[in-house]
């Protein structure tokens, strides 16, 4: 039977005694008089429920809304609530519809709070770590055939590339934006991050940071960490930087320091704001013509100070070679060996990480020295430490190019000068001429070191 058919026609007001006597088979009881519309029914479990039955002013249909269960809600309390609901109805509001709207609003607010908490916990650092640990780097998963064993899954990059991507993202993206919720980072914040890297003269690094951060976002989007409406802020930033024609690639280097400029650099370097280890790296770049990254990673076990030879196993072109050390370079390394007590693995080891100091630290400090007046007070440099106003810009790689040019100016044969730089001969000559010119390299690097002393 329907609720209407199963309702006993009321003859007198509801009473607590009548409600208590109701059973599952009892008809729905209705109140009378000013409390008309208030009804109570007994469910199959014996629970008695108050509800208000009325004609909705919105839809014009008979509607009912639950008031509460008896005896938790007394008859008197139900009548008070009934009057409130009737007042709403008389004002043109449907009580049930309003209740549903309130419940939906509460649910939406709860979802918003949960989403905000989840968003806050999924920060840029979380995003980066997800990308690195689940995609870029090697990882181990449970072997289904042998649950007690772990199966290695190769990462998207080789070991050296894995370390480089981690360094790239943590060195800039996490350092600047790490604590921010990943879904709240804006295009402008990413643009500001990239321009900060560009401002320190590291355009290629800026491009690397933007590319890897964009890929990290795309990886997380693919895994469903963001809503369908989410737009990758790194991609938006790339479009803005392209429109502004910001160059994020390297330009073909042509900068060579003149003898006058080289003399100024040599004179200023000892008192400059570079750290002691950074000064030594730059000085060794001038004495060996090696890449600054190679010098940063130099290991004591590869250096023979008695013979004046540094065995360089890892090079850009993959070919191992011996770097000949001038007397000046050997003397500098001896002083470092004494000061570092030769316990460290790397010549230029970071005391915090036990790993080589980062090559990018050179360009970062250089930028600070050139822009000392823009730094916070706690990072101020003295006038002697700052980049001289009359000194044109140069990069560590410009020093390597300056050595190569200087060797030619001194009369060094091209084959020997290229061997000093570690360049392999091209074409047929590279196939048949395997001479390494080690003695010649030693001779000409000593001439170059003496020449720098003379200027």
C-alpha positions in Angstrom: 0.0 0.0 0.0 1.1 3.5 -0.6 1.8 6.0 2.1 -1.5 7.7 1.4 -3.5 4.5 1.4 -1.8 3.2 4.6 -2.5 6.4 6.6 -5.1 6.2 9.3 -7.5 9.2 9.1 -6.5 11.4 12.1 -9.2 12.0 14.7 -7.1 13.4 17.5 -3.6 14.8 17.9 -0.6 12.5 18.0 0.6 11.4 21.4 3.8 9.8 22.7 1.8 6.9 24.0 0.3 6.3 20.5 3.7 6.5 18.9 5.2 4.0 21.3 2.4 1.5 20.6 3.1 1.5 16.9 4.4 -1.6 15.2 5.6 -2.4 11.7 2.1 -3.3 10.6 0.6 -0.1 12.1 -0.7 2.5 9.6 1.1 5.8 9.3 -0.2 8.2 11.9 -0.8 11.9 11.2 -1.1 14.8 13.5 -4.0 17.3 13.3 -4.8 20.9 13.6 -1.9 23.3 13.5 0.4 20.3 13.3 -1.2 18.8 10.3 1.3 17.5 7.8 3.4 15.9 10.6 3.4 12.1 10.2 5.1 9.2 11.8 5.7 5.7 10.5 7.2 2.5 11.9 9.8 0.7 9.8 10.5 -3.0 9.6 13.1 -2.7 12.2 10.7 -1.0 14.6 12.3 2.5 14.2 9.7 5.2 14.2 10.4 8.2 11.9 8.8 11.7 11.8 8.4 13.3 8.4 6.6 16.3 7.0 4.3 15.7 4.0 3.3 18.7 2.0 2.7 20.1 -1.5 5.9 21.6 -2.9 5.5 25.3 -3.8 8.2 24.7 -6.5 7.0 21.6 -8.3 3.3 21.5 -7.1 3.8 17.8 -6.3 3.3 16.0 -2.9 6.6 15.8 -1.2 7.9 14.6 2.1 11.0 15.4 4.2 12.4 13.4 7.1 12.4 15.3 10.5 14.0 12.6 12.7 13.7 9.3 14.5 11.7 8.8 17.7 12.5 8.9 20.6 15.8 10.7 19.8 13.6 13.4 18.4 10.6 13.8 20.7 7.1 14.6 19.6 7.4 18.2 20.9 10.7 18.7 19.1 9.2 17.3 15.9 6.4 19.8 16.1 8.9 22.7 16.6 10.8 21.5 13.5 7.5 21.1 11.6 6.7 24.8 12.2 10.1 25.8 10.8 9.5 23.8 7.7 6.0 25.2 7.2 7.4 28.7 7.5 9.8 27.9 4.7 7.0 26.5 2.6 4.8 29.5 3.1 7.7 31.7 1.9 7.7 29.8 -1.4 10.7 27.5 -0.5 10.5 23.8 -0.9 12.1 22.4 2.4 13.3 19.2 0.9 14.8 20.9 -2.2 16.6 23.4 0.1 17.9 20.5 2.3 19.3 18.7 -0.8 21.0 21.9 -2.0 22.6 22.4 1.4 23.8 18.8 1.5 25.2 19.2 -2.0 27.0 22.4 -1.0 28.4 20.7 2.1 29.6 17.8 0.0 31.2 20.1 -2.5 33.0 22.0 0.2 34.2 18.7 1.8 35.5 17.6 -1.6 37.2 21.0 -2.1 38.9 20.7 1.2 40.1 17.1 0.5 41.2 18.2 -3.0 43.1 21.2 -1.6 44.8 19.0 1.0 45.7 16.5 -1.7 46.9 19.3 -4.0 49.1 20.7 -1.3 50.6 17.4 -0.6 51.4 16.8 -4.3 53.9 19.6 -4.5 56.4 20.3 -7.3 58.9 18.3 -5.3 56.5 15.4 -5.3 55.9 15.8 -9.0 59.6 15.8 -9.7 60.3 12.8 -7.5 57.4 10.8 -9.2 58.9 11.6 -12.6 62.4 10.6 -11.6 61.6 7.5 -9.5 58.9 6.1 -11.8 60.2 7.0 -15.2 63.7 8.4 -15.5 65.6 6.3 -13.1 66.1 2.5 -12.7 63.6 1.0 -10.3 62.8 -2.4 -8.8 59.4 -4.1 -8.8 58.2 -7.4 -7.4 58.7 -10.3 -9.8 55.3 -12.0 -10.3 57.0 -15.3 -11.0 59.1 -15.1 -7.9 57.4 -12.7 -5.4 60.4 -12.9 -3.0 62.6 -11.3 -5.6 62.8 -7.9 -7.1 62.9 -7.3 -10.8 65.0 -4.4 -12.2 63.2 -2.1 -14.6 65.6 0.1 -16.6 64.9 3.8 -16.5 64.3 6.0 -19.5 67.9 7.4 -19.3 71.3 5.8 -18.8 72.9 6.2 -15.3 74.7 9.4 -16.2 71.6 10.9 -17.7 69.5 9.9 -14.7 71.9 11.8 -12.4 71.9 14.8 -14.7 68.1 15.0 -14.8 67.8 14.8 -11.1 70.5 17.5 -10.7 68.8 19.7 -13.2 65.3 19.5 -11.6 66.4 19.7 -8.0 69.0 22.4 -8.7 66.4 24.9 -10.1 62.8 23.7 -10.2 62.6 22.2 -6.8 64.8 24.8 -5.2 62.6 27.6 -6.4 59.1 26.1 -6.6 59.5 22.9 -4.6 56.9 23.5 -1.8 54.2 24.9 -4.1 51.2 22.7 -5.0 51.8 21.4 -8.5 48.3 22.1 -9.7 48.5 25.8 -8.6 51.8 26.7 -10.2 51.2 29.4 -12.9 52.7 30.0 -16.3 54.3 33.2 -14.9 56.0 31.4 -12.0 57.6 29.0 -14.5 58.6 31.8 -16.8 60.2 33.6 -13.8 62.0 30.4 -12.9 63.4 30.0 -16.4 64.4 33.7 -16.7 66.3 33.4 -13.4 68.4 30.7 -15.0 68.8 32.7 -18.2 69.9 35.8 -16.2 72.9 33.9 -14.8 74.0 33.2 -18.3 72.9 29.5 -18.4 70.6 29.5 -21.4 71.1 25.9 -22.2 70.5 24.9 -18.6 67.3 27.0 -18.7 66.1 25.0 -21.7 66.9 21.7 -19.9 65.0 22.8 -16.8 61.9 23.8 -18.9 62.0 20.6 -21.0 62.3 18.3 -18.0 59.7 20.1 -15.9 57.3 20.0 -18.8 57.9 16.3 -19.2 57.4 15.7 -15.5 54.0 17.4 -15.7 53.0 15.4 -18.7 54.0 12.2 -17.0 51.8 13.1 -13.9 48.9 14.1 -16.1 49.1 10.7 -17.9 48.8 9.0 -14.5 45.7 11.0 -13.6 47.2 13.3 -10.9 45.4 16.3 -12.4 41.9 17.1 -13.6 40.9 17.0 -17.3 40.8 20.8 -17.3 44.4 21.2 -16.1 46.9 22.9 -18.4 50.6 22.1 -18.1 52.1 25.5 -16.9 55.5 24.5 -18.3 54.1 24.2 -21.8 52.3 27.5 -21.4 55.6 29.1 -20.3 57.4 27.6 -23.3 54.9 29.3 -25.6 55.3 32.6 -23.8 59.1 32.4 -24.0 59.0 31.5 -27.7 56.8 34.5 -28.4 59.2 36.7 -26.5 62.0 35.0 -28.5 64.0 34.0 -25.5 66.9 31.8 -26.7 67.2 28.6 -24.6 69.9 27.0 -26.7 73.6 27.6 -26.9 75.1 29.9 -29.5 78.3 28.9 -31.3 81.1 30.3 -29.2 83.4 32.9 -30.6 84.6 34.7 -27.5 88.3 34.7 -27.1 90.1 36.8 -24.5 92.8 39.1 -25.7 96.2 39.1 -23.9 95.1 42.3 -22.1 91.8 40.7 -21.0 93.6 37.5 -20.0 96.0 39.4 -17.9 93.1 41.2 -16.1 91.4 37.9 -15.4 94.6 36.3 -14.0 95.2 39.4 -11.8 91.6 39.6 -10.6 90.8 35.9 -10.1 92.7 35.4 -6.7 90.8 38.2 -5.0 87.5 37.5 -6.8 84.3 36.3 -5.1 84.7 32.8 -6.5 85.3 30.1 -3.8 88.8 28.8 -3.5 87.9 25.6 -5.3 86.2 27.5 -8.1 89.3 29.7 -8.6 91.4 26.6 -8.9 89.1 25.1 -11.4 89.2 28.2 -13.6 93.0 28.4 -13.2 93.3 24.7 -14.2 91.1 25.4 -17.2 93.6 28.0 -18.4 96.6 25.6 -17.8 95.1 22.4 -19.3 92.4 23.6 -21.7 90.1 20.9 -20.2 86.4 21.4 -20.0 85.4 22.8 -16.6 83.0 19.9 -16.1 85.9 17.5 -16.5 88.0 19.3 -13.9 85.1 19.4 -11.5 84.9 15.6 -11.6 88.7 15.0 -11.3 89.7 12.2 -9.0 92.9 12.0 -7.0 93.4 8.3 -8.0 93.7 9.4 -11.7 96.4 12.0 -11.1 100.1 11.2 -11.0 101.8 14.3 -9.7 105.3 12.7 -10.0 104.8 12.2 -13.7 102.6 15.2 -14.2 99.8 13.3 -15.8 96.1 13.2 -15.3 94.4 10.1 -16.7 91.0 11.3 -17.9 88.7 8.3 -18.4 85.4 10.0 -19.1 85.4 12.6 -21.8 82.7 14.2 -24.0 83.7 12.2 -27.1 84.0 9.0 -25.0 87.7 8.5 -25.7 90.0 8.2 -22.6 93.2 10.4 -22.7 96.1 11.6 -20.6 96.2 15.3 -19.8 99.7 16.6 -19.5 100.2 18.9 -16.5 102.5 21.9 -16.6 104.7 22.7 -13.6 102.3 25.4 -12.6 99.3 23.0 -12.7 101.2 20.3 -10.8 102.2 22.8 -8.1 98.6 23.9 -7.7 97.4 20.3 -7.3 100.1 19.5 -4.8 98.9 22.4 -2.7 95.3 21.1 -2.9 96.5 17.6 -2.0 98.1 18.9 1.2 95.1 21.2 2.2 92.6 18.4 1.5 94.8 15.8 3.2 94.3 13.6 0.1 91.5 11.7 1.9 88.8 12.8 -0.5 87.9 10.9 -3.6 87.5 14.0 -5.8 89.9 16.9 -6.1 87.0 19.4 -5.9 84.7 17.5 -3.6 81.7 19.1 -1.9 82.0 18.7 1.9 78.2 18.5 2.1 77.5 15.7 -0.5 80.9 14.0 -0.9 80.4 14.4 -4.6 82.2 16.8 -7.1 81.1 20.4 -6.9 78.7 21.2 -9.7 79.9 22.8 -12.9 76.9 25.2 -12.9 78.1 26.7 -9.6 80.7 28.5 -11.7 78.1 30.3 -13.8 75.9 30.9 -10.8 78.7 32.6 -8.8 79.8 34.5 -11.9 76.2 35.9 -12.3 76.2 37.0 -8.6 79.5 38.8 -9.0 78.3 40.6 -12.1 75.0 41.5 -10.4 76.2 42.0 -6.9 74.2 45.1 -6.4 70.9 43.1 -7.0 71.7 40.6 -4.3 70.2 40.6 -0.8 72.4 42.2 1.9 73.4 38.8 3.2 75.0 38.0 -0.1 77.0 41.2 -0.6 80.5 41.1 -2.1 83.3 43.6 -1.6 84.4 45.8 -4.4 87.5 43.7 -5.0 85.4 40.5 -5.2 82.8 41.9 -7.6 83.1 41.6 -11.4 85.2 44.6 -12.6 83.2 47.2 -14.5 85.7 47.3 -17.3 85.8 43.5 -17.7 83.8 42.1 -20.6 81.7 39.0 -20.0 83.3 35.5 -20.4 82.4 32.0 -19.6 84.6 29.0 -18.4 84.4 27.6 -21.9 85.7 30.8 -23.4 88.9 30.2 -21.4 89.3 26.8 -23.1 88.8 28.5 -26.5 91.3 31.2 -25.5 93.9 28.5 -24.7 93.4 26.9 -28.1 93.7 30.2 -29.9 96.8 31.1 -27.8 98.5 27.9 -28.7 98.1 28.7 -32.4 99.5 32.2 -31.7 102.6 30.7 -30.1 103.1 28.5 -33.2 101.8 25.2 -31.9 101.0 22.8 -34.7 97.2 22.3 -35.3 97.4 18.5 -34.6 99.0 19.1 -31.3 96.7 21.9 -30.3 93.7 19.7 -31.1 95.2 16.9 -29.1 95.6 19.3 -26.1 91.8 19.9 -26.3 91.1 16.2 -26.6 89.6 16.4 -30.0 89.8 13.3 -32.1 91.1 13.6 -35.7 88.2 13.5 -38.3 87.8 11.3 -41.4 90.6 9.1 -42.7 93.2 10.7 -40.5 91.2 9.8 -37.5 91.1 6.2 -38.7 94.9 5.9 -39.4 96.6 8.5 -37.3 96.3 7.2 -33.7 99.3 9.1 -32.4 98.4 11.0 -29.2 101.1 13.7 -29.2 101.6 13.3 -25.5 105.2 14.7 -25.4 104.3 17.5 -27.7 101.2 18.4 -25.6 103.4 18.6 -22.5 105.8 20.8 -24.2 103.3 23.2 -25.6 101.2 23.4 -22.4 104.3 24.3 -20.5 105.1 27.0 -23.1 101.5 28.3 -22.7 101.6 28.3 -18.9 104.9 30.2 -19.0 103.5 32.6 -21.5 100.5 33.4 -19.2 103.0 34.1 -16.4 104.8 36.5 -18.6 101.7 38.6 -19.5 
